[in-house]
Amino acid sequence: MTAALLFGLGVFGVLRRRNAILLLMAVELMLNAVNLVLVTAGTVTGQVFALFVIVLAAAEVGVGLALVLRLYRLRTTVAVDEIDLAEKH
């Protein structure tokens, strides 16, 4: 029940947020909900998979924040609705 609520909040955050950093935080919330399910399953396999999800989340944060910083330097905004993906000359 708690994991489903956390996952639902994460999905809501991904669908409603316009700020790229808040989108990354919502994805992290969804990954933590999956971790909660894996750890409470009670098996060693679930705990190993949870460890891999934690490693994946750490890599996602590093790459995601680097992309957000680069995007801000190029477009001076992190609002995903306002980003023009056409190349500027």
URQUIBEL-V77204 format. One record per residue. N is the residue number from 1. RES is the residue in one small letter. NEAR is the number of other ideal C-beta (glycine too) atoms within 8 Angstrom. Layout:
n=<N/N>
res=<RES/RES>
near=<NEAR/NEAR>
This chain:
n=<1/2/3/4/5/6/7/8/9/10/11/12/13/14/15/16/17/18/19/20/21/22/23/24/25/26/27/28/29/30/31/32/33/34/35/36/37/38/39/40/41/42/43/44/45/46/47/48/49/50/51/52/53/54/55/56/57/58/59/60/61/62/63/64/65/66/67/68/69/70/71/72/73/74/75/76/77/78/79/80/81/82/83/84/85/86/87/88/89>
res=<m/t/a/a/l/l/f/g/l/g/v/f/g/v/l/r/r/r/n/a/i/l/l/l/m/a/v/e/l/m/l/n/a/v/n/l/v/l/v/t/a/g/t/v/t/g/q/v/f/a/l/f/v/i/v/l/a/a/a/e/v/g/v/g/l/a/l/v/l/r/l/y/r/l/r/t/t/v/a/v/d/e/i/d/l/a/e/k/h>
near=<4/6/11/8/8/13/12/8/10/14/10/9/13/11/6/5/9/7/9/11/9/10/12/13/9/15/12/12/13/13/12/10/13/11/11/11/10/12/9/7/7/4/6/5/6/12/10/8/9/11/8/8/12/9/8/9/11/8/8/12/10/8/8/10/10/8/9/12/8/8/11/10/6/6/8/5/7/9/9/9/5/8/9/6/3/4/3/4/2>
